[in-house]
Amino acid sequence: MKYFKSVLAILLVVVAGTAVWLGAAVSKQRQWRALQSGQMATIMRLGEIPPPGWNRDAWRNALVTPHNVWGNVIYHPSSSEVTLEEMRVLQARLDQILGEATPQNSFDSVDQVFALLQERGRKTEFISGFREEFQGFRHDRSQPDRATLPAHEVDQAAEWHSNDR
């Protein structure tokens, strides 16, 4: 009987320790996920600051790329190897980027988001491809943004481009 009580006491200590550890891990993961969600929302808030000549909806659509790249790179605590403290630092840096964003530097602001990801030194080739693609939006104005043009100019622009072929 004494042996049974000892085993039961040890078992209770192990179960209690496991419950505390599991509770702490779940709490940590919830905090991590909340920070990730905040980071993604901050990136999309850059959509409220379109560059000159861009319609707000078109700019928001363009920001889907950096938003999705961020979500792919900062996906899960174990796969992205980003600690809770690093997540807080990333959120603070994103908040700073957003706070300094203006229509005149909106492309640079998004470029800083890509740079934050590349500073981590993981998936840099993956990030670079999308970063370069996004920078193409800044330089490629050959196709007028249909969302920024009045309807009669959209038809005219389409006609001009079809004649270029």
C-alpha positions as CSV (number, residue, x, y, z in Angstrom):
1,M,0.0,0.0,0.0
2,K,2.9,2.3,0.8
3,Y,4.4,1.6,-2.6
4,F,1.1,2.4,-4.3
5,K,0.9,5.8,-2.5
6,S,4.4,6.7,-3.5
7,V,3.7,5.8,-7.2
8,L,0.5,7.8,-7.0
9,A,2.3,10.8,-5.6
10,I,5.0,10.7,-8.3
11,L,2.3,10.3,-10.9
12,L,0.4,13.3,-9.6
13,V,3.6,15.4,-9.7
14,V,4.4,14.4,-13.2
15,V,0.8,15.1,-14.4
16,A,0.8,18.5,-12.6
17,G,4.2,19.4,-14.1
18,T,3.0,18.4,-17.6
19,A,-0.2,20.4,-17.2
20,V,1.8,23.5,-16.2
21,W,4.3,23.0,-19.0
22,L,1.5,22.5,-21.6
23,G,-0.4,25.5,-20.3
24,A,2.7,27.7,-20.6
25,A,3.3,26.4,-24.2
26,V,-0.2,27.0,-25.3
27,S,-0.1,30.5,-23.8
28,K,3.2,31.3,-25.5
29,Q,1.8,30.0,-28.9
30,R,-1.3,32.2,-28.5
31,Q,0.9,35.2,-27.8
32,W,3.0,34.4,-30.9
33,R,-0.1,34.0,-33.1
34,A,-1.5,37.3,-31.8
35,L,1.7,39.0,-32.7
36,Q,1.8,37.4,-36.1
37,S,-1.8,38.5,-36.7
38,G,-0.8,42.1,-35.7
39,Q,2.1,42.0,-38.0
40,M,0.0,40.9,-41.0
41,A,-2.6,43.6,-40.2
42,T,0.2,46.3,-40.0
43,I,1.4,45.3,-43.4
44,M,-2.1,45.6,-44.8
45,R,-2.5,49.0,-43.1
46,L,0.2,50.3,-45.4
47,G,-2.5,49.9,-48.0
48,E,-4.1,53.1,-46.6
49,I,-1.1,55.1,-47.9
50,P,-1.0,54.6,-51.7
51,P,1.8,56.3,-53.7
52,P,0.9,59.2,-55.9
53,G,-1.0,58.1,-59.0
54,W,-2.3,54.9,-57.3
55,N,-5.8,54.1,-56.4
56,R,-6.2,52.9,-52.8
57,D,-7.8,49.6,-53.8
58,A,-5.1,48.9,-56.4
59,W,-2.4,49.6,-53.8
60,R,-4.1,47.3,-51.3
61,N,-4.2,44.6,-54.0
62,A,-0.5,45.1,-54.6
63,L,0.2,44.6,-50.9
64,V,-1.2,41.1,-51.0
65,T,2.2,39.9,-52.2
66,P,4.3,41.2,-49.2
67,H,1.5,40.2,-46.8
68,N,1.5,36.6,-48.2
69,V,5.3,36.4,-48.2
70,W,5.4,37.6,-44.6
71,G,2.8,34.9,-43.7
72,N,4.9,32.2,-45.5
73,V,8.2,33.1,-43.9
74,I,6.8,33.9,-40.4
75,Y,4.4,30.9,-40.4
76,H,4.8,29.0,-37.2
77,P,7.1,29.3,-34.2
78,S,8.9,26.1,-34.8
79,S,9.2,26.3,-38.6
80,S,10.2,30.0,-38.7
81,E,12.4,29.8,-35.6
82,V,11.3,33.2,-34.5
83,T,11.0,33.6,-30.7
84,L,8.3,35.5,-28.9
85,E,10.7,38.3,-28.2
86,E,11.8,38.5,-31.8
87,M,8.1,38.7,-32.8
88,R,7.7,41.7,-30.5
89,V,10.8,43.4,-32.1
90,L,9.4,42.7,-35.6
91,Q,6.1,44.2,-34.6
92,A,7.8,47.3,-33.2
93,R,9.8,47.7,-36.4
94,L,6.6,47.2,-38.6
95,D,4.9,49.8,-36.5
96,Q,7.8,52.2,-37.0
97,I,7.7,51.6,-40.8
98,L,3.9,52.3,-40.8
99,G,4.3,55.4,-38.7
100,E,6.9,56.8,-41.1
101,A,5.0,55.9,-44.2
102,T,3.9,58.6,-46.6
103,P,2.5,58.5,-50.1
104,Q,5.9,59.6,-51.3
105,N,7.8,56.8,-49.6
106,S,5.1,54.1,-49.7
107,F,7.2,51.8,-52.1
108,D,10.2,52.3,-49.8
109,S,8.1,51.4,-46.8
110,V,7.0,48.1,-48.4
111,D,10.6,47.5,-49.4
112,Q,11.6,47.8,-45.7
113,V,9.1,45.1,-44.9
114,F,10.9,42.7,-47.3
115,A,14.2,43.9,-45.9
116,L,13.1,42.9,-42.3
117,L,12.4,39.4,-43.5
118,Q,15.7,39.2,-45.4
119,E,17.6,40.4,-42.3
120,R,16.7,37.1,-40.6
121,G,18.8,35.2,-43.1
122,R,16.2,32.5,-43.9
123,K,14.4,31.9,-47.2
124,T,16.3,34.9,-48.6
125,E,16.1,33.7,-52.2
126,F,12.4,33.2,-51.9
127,I,11.9,36.6,-50.4
128,S,14.2,38.3,-53.0
129,G,12.2,37.0,-55.9
130,F,9.0,38.6,-54.5
131,R,10.8,41.7,-53.5
132,E,12.1,42.2,-57.0
133,E,8.7,41.5,-58.4
134,F,7.1,44.1,-56.1
135,Q,9.7,46.7,-57.0
136,G,8.6,46.2,-60.6
137,F,5.4,47.9,-59.7
138,R,7.3,51.1,-59.0
139,H,9.1,51.1,-62.3
140,D,6.6,49.5,-64.7
141,R,4.0,52.1,-65.4
142,S,3.5,51.0,-69.0
143,Q,0.2,49.5,-68.1
144,P,-2.0,52.2,-66.6
145,D,-3.7,51.1,-63.5
146,R,-7.3,50.6,-64.6
147,A,-8.6,51.5,-61.1
148,T,-7.0,54.9,-61.3
149,L,-8.3,55.9,-64.7
150,P,-11.8,57.2,-65.6
151,A,-13.7,54.7,-67.8
152,H,-13.2,56.5,-71.1
153,E,-9.4,56.5,-70.5
154,V,-9.4,52.8,-69.6
155,D,-10.8,52.1,-73.1
156,Q,-8.4,54.4,-74.7
157,A,-5.4,52.9,-72.8
158,A,-6.5,49.4,-73.8
159,E,-6.7,50.5,-77.5
160,W,-3.2,52.0,-77.3
161,H,-1.7,48.8,-75.8
162,S,-3.4,46.6,-78.4
163,N,-1.9,48.8,-81.2
164,D,1.5,48.3,-79.7
165,R,1.5,44.6,-80.4
